[in-house]
Amino acid sequence: MGKLTTFVLEMLRMCLLLVLTIGLLGGLEYAVFKLLYGWTIYPGSAAVGNIILFFVLYRNYWQFRGWFKSDKNQRLGQHITRSLVSLSLLLILLPFAVPLLN
């Protein structure tokens, strides 16, 4: 396969992984929030946290298991990974703390 074909396949794979990850995590957060509080809200910050978490997972794990191989593929640094995961968890847990403030 040519470089263009593997690139297109990798982009399709990345979009599919993004949809599955956001759908799975968003559905899980929605169900837990509904179970805990009995009502639902739109957790916008949790969606941003899920996208950041997907970015970290893709850069550190999934990009090395795909079709497109390049010498430029690098993992995120340990400090950046920890910072992004911490920010992601904060954004994901933020909608759960808002009802407790009332």
C-alpha positions in Angstrom: 0.0 0.0 0.0 1.1 3.5 -0.7 1.7 6.2 1.9 -1.5 8.1 0.9 -3.6 4.9 1.3 -2.2 4.1 4.7 -2.6 7.8 5.7 -6.3 7.8 4.7 -6.9 4.4 6.5 -5.2 5.8 9.6 -7.4 8.9 9.5 -10.5 6.8 9.2 -9.3 4.6 12.1 -8.6 7.7 14.2 -12.1 9.1 13.6 -13.7 5.8 14.5 -11.6 5.5 17.7 -12.6 9.1 18.5 -16.3 8.4 18.1 -16.1 5.2 20.1 -14.1 6.7 22.9 -16.2 9.8 23.2 -19.4 7.7 22.9 -18.3 5.2 25.5 -16.9 7.7 28.1 -19.8 10.1 27.5 -22.4 7.4 27.9 -20.7 6.1 31.1 -20.5 9.6 32.6 -24.2 10.3 31.6 -25.4 7.1 33.3 -23.4 7.7 36.5 -24.6 11.3 36.7 -28.2 10.2 36.2 -27.8 7.4 38.8 -26.2 9.7 41.4 -28.4 12.8 41.0 -31.5 11.6 39.2 -31.4 14.3 36.6 -29.2 15.1 33.6 -27.2 18.0 32.5 -25.0 18.6 29.4 -21.5 18.0 30.7 -19.6 20.2 28.3 -16.5 20.2 30.3 -16.5 16.4 30.5 -16.6 16.3 26.7 -13.5 18.5 26.5 -11.9 16.2 29.1 -12.8 13.2 27.1 -11.2 14.7 23.9 -8.0 15.5 25.9 -8.0 11.9 27.2 -8.4 10.6 23.7 -5.5 12.7 22.5 -3.2 11.3 25.2 -4.3 7.7 24.5 -3.8 8.2 20.8 -0.4 9.8 21.0 1.0 7.3 23.6 -0.6 4.1 22.5 -2.9 3.9 19.5 -0.7 5.7 16.9 1.9 2.9 17.2 -0.7 0.1 16.5 -2.1 1.6 13.3 -1.3 1.3 9.6 0.7 4.5 9.1 4.3 4.1 10.2 6.5 7.2 10.4 9.8 8.1 12.0 8.1 11.2 13.4 5.7 9.3 15.6 6.7 10.1 19.2 5.1 9.5 22.6 4.2 12.5 24.7 6.6 13.3 27.5 5.9 12.0 30.9 5.3 15.4 32.4 3.0 16.5 29.6 1.1 13.2 29.8 0.5 13.6 33.6 -0.5 17.2 33.2 -3.0 16.5 30.4 -4.5 13.4 32.2 -4.9 15.5 35.4 -6.6 18.3 33.4 -8.8 15.8 31.7 -9.9 14.2 35.0 -10.6 17.6 36.5 -12.8 18.5 33.5 -14.6 15.1 33.6 -15.3 15.4 37.4 -16.3 19.0 37.3 -20.0 18.4 36.4 -20.2 15.9 39.3 -19.1 18.6 41.8 -21.4 21.4 40.6 -24.6 19.9 42.1 -22.8 19.6 45.4 -22.1 23.3 45.6 -25.9 24.2 45.6 
